[in-house]
Amino acid sequence: MDPILDISAKSPSALETKIGRRKFLKIITAAAASIGLSGSAVVQMVEAIDLGLKPSVIWLHFQECTGCTESLLRTAHPELASLILDLISLDYHETLAAAAGHQIEKSLHDTMAAHKGQYVLVVEGSIPEKDGGIYCQIGGRTALDILNEVAADAAAIIAIGSCASFGGLPASGPNPTGATGAPMILKDKTVVTIPGCPANPYNFLGVVLQFVTLGTLPALDDKGRPLFAYARTIHEDCPRRPHFDAGRFVQKFGDEDHRLGHCLYKMGCKGPATHANCSIKHFCEVPGAWPIGIGHPCIGCTEKELAFQVPIHTTVDIERATPPDTYPPIHADHGGVSPVATAVGGAVVGVALGAAWKQAKKLDGEGPDSTDKKEE
Amino acid sequence: MSEHKATPVGGSLMTPSMRILLFVFMVGAALTVWRFAVGLGPSTGLSDGYPWGLWIAFDVVTGTALACGGYAMALLVYIFNKGKYHPLVRPALLTSALGYSVAAIGIIIDVGRPWFIWRIPISVGKWNLDSALLEVALCVMAYVMVLWIELSPAFLEKWQDSGNTGLANFSRGLSKFMDKALIWFIALGMLLPTMHQSSLGSVIMLAGPRLHKLWHTPWLPFLYLISCIAMGYAVVVMESTLSSRAFGRQREDKMLASLSGVTSGILFLFVAVRFVDLFLRGRGPLLIGEGYYSVMFWLETVLFLAPAIMLAGSRGRARIATMFRASMMIVVAGSLYRFDSYLVAFNPGPGWSYFPSVPETVITLGLVAMEIMVFIMLVKSFPILSGTSPMPAHRK
């Protein structure tokens, strides 16, 4: 096994590692809080990791841009170093491993043998099936072979990103490599899919931490997506939703409505048909860091039928048309100026000014005292 | 509190002008009852687009600014130690106390659920400390009390000579306490208006793009603060001039003249800050070509600049009529500035419009009538005005 990646062998208890219990608890608490786990989960997690039960993770890369790993690198709660060194034991990851070539391939096989039936498999990238899968090969073996072999003895399988979930960008027409997602190949296994381009790292962490803590997987929808993140549509929790309800739409990029942050539906926003929690869980802990937050319509990257299939600026049907809490009119019939009110208002201002001016006139001559007092 | 002697004006309370004021007040009061019976929808021109109308723009925002006489005078007398202005303080405090009380009543009439207002000061744990409006609410509530306490020596002086021994003894005791405690209330009376008058600017600054760019600036709180001080002095000049004539009292023209010099400086500062800010942020071109808005802006600027120029030289300040006219313009300018930023330059979106309904106007008139009535009643019965004393020489 690669000595750099094999932390668990040297440190049976996380408490004995150099990070110390205090910092360790902080990391766990932050991780649990960021994905909404309860306080008791923190205790369970600490106990599990104290016992040296850090799950071994094998991370496979296929046809993809590594964007999901890149976005995972940019989380700070927990930061990646804590995640891969303290919470899990990341035993095989082509992007992050220091080793290469035969050395890292050995690490893969050692891990599979040592943790047979216990390791977690993470798949990033789509798998080409056409022509026997020859379009993506690592160490002379096709992606198809590697996936089937590693998945056979995995305790849990997570497909991160749209490519691994349903083919994603490589599978868009005409799909020259016959790319498809992990669930389509591993038909008889449960594959948790975390689609997204990139996937929100917190949804991934949520699944991993639940598995670490409780040994279970979250409830999934029919496409393998965890319900805690993918049950609702972007549209339902969108911060721009009030503008949709009030009929305030961006008509073209850079117009007044766009500058004021109005609804992007007419620009082709797929939010009403896209299941994801982007509107409430932004990326990289930067408030507003998600497509709609920076003024671009949602492209529906978590949906097989939408992402890279429907043109970005084509509008979609509203999946669940819910009424707004109120119906503010686009053009209010309220208000208006009644002639009587204007007359009364004008008279009051006029009398007040006139009285004051008259008073000033009197002062001009320093004349006799007035008996009336009027202000403004 | 002071060496100069304030005395009650005396005389009959039920004069013909009082009868007219009473009538206006009664009509306003009746309409207020009706407003609570039918609700805001039928009785006002307010809407979801314009939830703040005349009652907020005039009774609260303009009303409290006009009532800044007490604040502005206290600033001059106690902070800058200009004891010579002392005779102007008590009447200024009275106008302030009345103005703020009217603002408080105005809010109660304006809000949708007035029966919850009492919860604001006591729900300490639930306060949203980022809210400018909460700051205004708490400050105004506290300041109304502080103003009446600041004014309380006037009442206590009178009650000490009361035939009722109990009341007289109570007043004497309380007077002794107030002599010591008053300094703290005066300090509070400095702090609170500084906070909430600028917050009234913050509140409308938070409206963001709904406020026209000519008015919207991060300097709104500062502009609101200095313009309310100028308005306070202007009201003191008008109030003093009118009271001295109406009640046949010694005039305070010299004091008012030097006061007006201060006002002039503040007005120049106000206009300068506004223009420098506009140009620094590249909004100069809006001064022309924004139609109606540009016109309103220039009207305000003229109304602020004209009195500033009129009061700049000692020649203008030598004539009480000029000072009175200038003060009148300041009051109109400051009011217009507040009306513009809260209503005219405020655009909540297409289709909304607002003009105060007749009941709104009449209820406001009723409140103003009440304010004037109570002012006259109090100066006739309590030692507020000090005009019978000879022109006070420089003190301290």
Boltz contact constraints between the chains, C-beta under 6 A:
constraints:
  - contact:
      token1: [A, 331]
      token2: [B, 351]
      max_distance: 6.0
  - contact:
      token1: [A, 332]
      token2: [B, 49]
      max_distance: 6.0
  - contact:
      token1: [A, 332]
      token2: [B, 351]
      max_distance: 6.0
  - contact:
      token1: [A, 332]
      token2: [B, 352]
      max_distance: 6.0
  - contact:
      token1: [A, 334]
      token2: [B, 47]
      max_distance: 6.0
  - contact:
      token1: [A, 335]
      token2: [B, 47]
      max_distance: 6.0
  - contact:
      token1: [A, 335]
      token2: [B, 352]
      max_distance: 6.0
  - contact:
      token1: [A, 335]
      token2: [B, 353]
      max_distance: 6.0
  - contact:
      token1: [A, 335]
      token2: [B, 354]
      max_distance: 6.0
  - contact:
      token1: [A, 336]
      token2: [B, 353]
      max_distance: 6.0
  - contact:
      token1: [A, 337]
      token2: [B, 355]
      max_distance: 6.0
  - contact:
      token1: [A, 340]
      token2: [B, 358]
      max_distance: 6.0
  - contact:
      token1: [A, 341]
      token2: [B, 355]
      max_distance: 6.0
  - contact:
      token1: [A, 341]
      token2: [B, 357]
      max_distance: 6.0
  - contact:
      token1: [A, 341]
      token2: [B, 358]
      max_distance: 6.0
  - contact:
      token1: [A, 344]
      token2: [B, 358]
      max_distance: 6.0
  - contact:
      token1: [A, 344]
      token2: [B, 361]
      max_distance: 6.0
  - contact:
      token1: [A, 345]
      token2: [B, 356]
      max_distance: 6.0
  - contact:
      token1: [A, 345]
      token2: [B, 361]
      max_distance: 6.0
  - contact:
      token1: [A, 356]
      token2: [B, 328]
      max_distance: 6.0
  - contact:
      token1: [A, 360]
      token2: [B, 321]
      max_distance: 6.0
  - contact:
      token1: [A, 360]
      token2: [B, 324]
      max_distance: 6.0
  - contact:
      token1: [A, 360]
      token2: [B, 325]
      max_distance: 6.0
  - contact:
      token1: [A, 363]
      token2: [B, 320]
      max_distance: 6.0
  - contact:
      token1: [A, 363]
      token2: [B, 321]
      max_distance: 6.0
  - contact:
      token1: [A, 363]
      token2: [B, 324]
      max_distance: 6.0
  - contact:
      token1: [A, 364]
      token2: [B, 321]
      max_distance: 6.0
  - contact:
      token1: [A, 369]
      token2: [B, 245]
      max_distance: 6.0
  - contact:
      token1: [A, 369]
      token2: [B, 248]
      max_distance: 6.0
  - contact:
      token1: [A, 370]
      token2: [B, 245]
      max_distance: 6.0
  - contact:
      token1: [A, 370]
      token2: [B, 246]
      max_distance: 6.0
  - contact:
      token1: [A, 372]
      token2: [B, 17]
      max_distance: 6.0
  - contact:
      token1: [A, 373]
      token2: [B, 242]
      max_distance: 6.0
  - contact:
      token1: [A, 373]
      token2: [B, 246]
      max_distance: 6.0
  - contact:
      token1: [A, 376]
      token2: [B, 331]
      max_distance: 6.0
